[in-house]
Amino acid sequence: MASNKKVLVLPGDGIGPEVVGEVRRVVDWMDKRRHVTFDLSEGLVGGAAIDKHGIPLTDETMADAMHVDAVLFGSVGGPQWEKLDFGVQPERGLLRLRKEMQLYANLRPAMVFDALADASSLKKELVAGLDIMILRELTGGIYFGEPRGIETMPSGERRGFNTQSYTESEIERIARVGFELARKRSNRVMSVEKANVMESGVLWREVTQRIHDDEFPDVQLDHMYADNCAMQLVRQPKQFDVIVTDNLFGDILSDCAAMLTGSLGMLPSASLGAEDPTTGARKALYEPVHGSAPDIAGQGKANPIAEVLSFAMLLRYSFDMGEDANMVENAVANVLAAGFRTGDIAGPNDKVVSTTQMGDALLLELDKQSA
Ligand code: NAD
């Protein structure tokens, strides 16, 4: 019987295919041991697509992405494509996917596994057990607002300018995603803006409060200025559950939160689009936060955990398979507790394992959990 879980896999460049390869093994494991079958198709993106087709994403692959339930993305880019025109660089493939799938909600969890608490730049007790979610608005705000540009003023001096702008409906939809996420977690939302100095922030605060009062009164909502939030993230990060914020502040705060966890090789993300009015399903793309790591590509050194945790997010958010997502996340926690380390997360006395050995360890853990 054909599976109703259609996933398009776009491994991309550099370590992308290596880490996606380990997820494919988890998918095979789920097929055999949990009898959950995914309908996987694969496409080219980034440099790999440029080499074959001359562009970073073909219309066919874009159409495929629009017709599946979820896209699992690896990473794109590398030195061999850096000299190309800006409009055909590998990253444009990812930007096109985000734009056409209208992925407006970017979920960036920052979790610290106990076994890695020492890898954080903060004291262990501040981060051990940390589990927060930064929800960043991804398609609006100052990165897209018009007018924008660099102009020469009558004086001859040049002026660069951008526009921060949010409509009520843009704020409403991201706020709803935040409250829904909180309901599945610790039921707390911190809405972050700068209402003290920006009108867009005043509207953000007002609309978020209204959506809360009308639709999510059971969720705890607080408001915080973005500069304070940056301070609180490094002072007492465990005070947060879900942080909802705009594109610009989310860009900065999510990177700040990411570093609390110690390594790029551990960080998953999800980007969600609008709900289909009839099925309720959302367009979704899952990807690790890291790039294509050309310095270690092809050497079996990449940490596959960020990609594997992105797949766990796919299970949870696209297919409502929370139990299976927990299994995958527990397998990661147990493998780390057992001392398995790829180079990026290894201490001076740790034995370093390869990408595939980390995958082997994860599959053995999954076996143990399902025994
Ligand atoms: P990067 O994330 O690729 O690498 C930064 C450092 O972290 C490197 O030393 C790398 O070896 C290490 N690293 C990253 N992921 C790792 C993993 N899973 N396991 C072990 N070590 C890991 O960032 P960069 O070096 O700034 O960029 C390299 C290329 O990736 C560039 O072409 C850039 O444009 C592209 N990039 C793509 C994406 C994406 O596809 N979403 C994101 C960021 C960068």
Residues whose N, C-alpha, C, O or C-beta is under 5 A from the ligand:
A	BS01	NAD	G74 S75 V76 G77 G78 L264 G265 P288 V289 H290 G291 S292 A293 P294 D295 I296 K301 A302 N303 D344
